[in-house]
Amino acid sequence: MAVRLRYLSHELEVPLGQFVIGRSADCQLALDDPLVSRRHALLTVRSDGVTIEDLGSRNGVSVNGLKIDGPRPLSHGDRITIGGQEMVLEGMPEEGVMSVPESIAFGGPRSVARTARVHHNPEGYETREDFWTDYTTPGLGPPSAAPNPQPDRHVNALTLIGSVADKALAMGRAEEAERILQRSLNDVLTKAREGTMPQHDLAATAAMYAAKLATATGRGSWVNYVFELYTRIDQLVPGTVVDELYSAVRKVKALDMAMMRSYTESLRTRSGSLGPSERFVQQRLEGLERLGGLK
């Protein structure tokens, strides 16, 4: 059985090695919680067990309601509290499930690329494929069957923190939702600007949350976000995002149309290569451009 953290309504797969939890974007799991320190706790997964330790945080780490002092062995079902966040450890490492050599996973020689993979969990969060760059010698890269480069692990936590943002949006707390999402959304766009293309699902998730923020806050900058992201990754904005953008454009206070016009114009130049469903989305985008022009 693979090791997972159940956090909110999702499961996050934890690979063999050291897994830092904290508020910093450099952590494997970044929690947007003022009670969480930048590097709060260290989860260590070895072939013979799992431990957690406090990294000198302000508010400490609790396991099953008791604050820990030093490394603490964990068992299946243990409840871990970090700041105001609670997560549950599920599964324990078994031989053959996590076969990355421990000399690689724990900072030893890195001359051999990792070849083992763990199955994706049902929701697709944080599979071991995300850790290629950690476990291979810089410049060698993974074997030919390796997946495409992945966004960093903080970006991959977007869906996790999105669950919290959804609750804030449902309660009408637009500013709180924006604070929760902003760093992760900016990470996605920054990487796209640098030429690191996010996976399709991640881009769609980021765009949808940006459109929701535009609707909730009335800020046209979030509409611009969607069109800049999809211009840079050179893909068609998903139809579900376009639907949300119609609501957003009607509510934004001001809208800079330059990015939207540039994007829709680029679609017109290649409309002949689009299929029927894609042309329908293109027509919806052109209608959105006309609606935005009335602002």
Secondary structure, 3 states (H helix, E strand, C coil): CCEEEEECCEEEEECCEEEEEECCCCCCEECCCCCCCCCCEEEEEECCEEEEEECCCCCCEEECCEECCCCEEECCCCEEEECCEEEEEECCCCCCCCCCCHHHHCCCCCCCCCCCCCCCCCCCCCCHHHHHHHHCCCCCCCCCCCCCCCCCHHHHCHHHHHHHHHHHHHCCCHHHHHHHHHHHHHHHHHHHHCCCCCCHHHHHHHHHHHHHHHHHHCCCHHHHHHHHHHHHHCCCCCHHHHHHHHHHHHHCCCCCCHHHHHHHHHHHCCHHHCCHHHHHHHHHHHHHHHHHHCC
